[in-house]
C-alpha cells in the first residue's frame, strides 16, 4: 500500500513539473529586452535557429551549468511548453528572476 502511494506521488510530481504552466510567467515578443537570454533548446535546434547573445544550456544540462547563468533577469527561450515549464521551475528553485519566455517552434 505504501509503495503504491509513493509511486503515485512521484508520478503526480513528474506530471506537475512538466505539464502544469508556471504562474506569473509572461510570453515576451521579440528579443530586444534588458535581460539575460537562456536558450533551453537542444543543441541541434539552437544551431538551426541561433539567438545571438543567448546562453545555450539545454534542459538536460541545466543543473550542471546553473552557475554559468548570471543572477539577473532572465528570458527563457524554449522549443516547447515542457522545456519552458521544466526550465522555469528549476531556475526559480535556484533563485533566478524570470522576466518571461519565448517559444520558438520548428516552423518559426
C-alpha positions in Angstrom: 0.0 0.0 0.0 2.8 2.4 1.0 4.7 1.6 -2.2 1.8 2.4 -4.4 1.2 5.7 -2.7 4.8 6.7 -3.1 4.7 5.7 -6.8 1.5 7.7 -7.3 3.1 10.8 -5.6 6.2 10.5 -7.8 4.0 10.3 -11.0 1.9 13.3 -9.9 5.1 15.3 -9.2 6.6 14.4 -12.5 3.4 15.4 -14.4 3.1 18.6 -12.5 6.6 19.7 -13.1 6.3 19.1 -16.9 2.8 20.0 -17.9 1.3 22.5 -15.4 2.2 26.1 -16.5 4.3 28.2 -14.3 2.4 31.1 -12.6 3.2 34.7 -13.4 5.3 33.9 -16.4 4.5 36.0 -19.4 5.3 35.5 -23.1 7.8 38.0 -24.5 7.5 39.3 -28.0 10.8 40.0 -29.7 14.3 39.6 -28.2 15.3 43.2 -27.5 14.8 43.3 -23.7 17.1 44.2 -20.9 17.6 40.6 -19.7 19.9 37.6 -20.0 18.6 35.1 -22.6 18.8 31.5 -21.6 18.3 29.1 -24.6 17.0 25.8 -23.2 16.6 24.2 -26.6 18.7 21.2 -27.7 22.0 22.0 -29.4 20.6 20.8 -32.8 17.6 23.1 -32.5 19.6 26.1 -31.4 22.2 25.6 -34.1 19.4 25.8 -36.8 18.0 29.0 -35.4 20.6 30.7 -33.2 19.9 33.6 -30.9 22.9 35.9 -30.7 23.9 36.7 -27.2 21.9 33.9 -25.6 23.4 31.4 -23.1 22.7 28.0 -24.6 22.2 25.4 -21.9 19.7 22.6 -22.9 17.3 21.4 -20.1 19.2 18.2 -19.5 22.3 20.2 -18.6 20.7 23.0 -16.7 21.6 21.7 -13.2 25.2 21.1 -14.2 25.8 24.5 -15.6 23.5 26.6 -13.4 26.4 28.7 -12.1 27.2 30.0 -15.7 23.9 32.0 -15.6 24.3 35.5 -14.1 21.9 36.4 -11.3 19.9 38.9 -13.4 16.5 39.0 -15.0 16.1 36.0 -17.4 14.1 35.4 -20.5 13.8 31.7 -21.4 13.9 30.6 -25.0 12.4 27.1 -25.4 11.1 25.0 -28.2 8.0 23.7 -26.4 5.9 24.1 -23.3 7.6 21.2 -21.5 11.1 22.8 -21.8 9.7 26.1 -20.7 7.9 24.7 -17.6 10.8 22.5 -16.5 13.4 25.2 -17.0 11.4 27.9 -15.3 10.7 25.8 -12.2 14.4 24.8 -11.9 15.6 28.4 -12.4 13.1 29.7 -9.8 14.2 26.9 -7.4 17.8 28.3 -7.6 16.6 31.8 -7.0 16.6 33.3 -10.5 14.2 36.1 -11.5 12.4 35.1 -14.7 11.1 38.0 -16.7 9.4 35.9 -19.4 9.7 33.3 -22.1 9.5 32.8 -25.8 8.8 29.6 -27.6 10.4 29.0 -31.0 8.9 26.0 -32.7 10.3 24.2 -35.7 8.3 26.4 -38.1 9.4 29.7 -36.6 
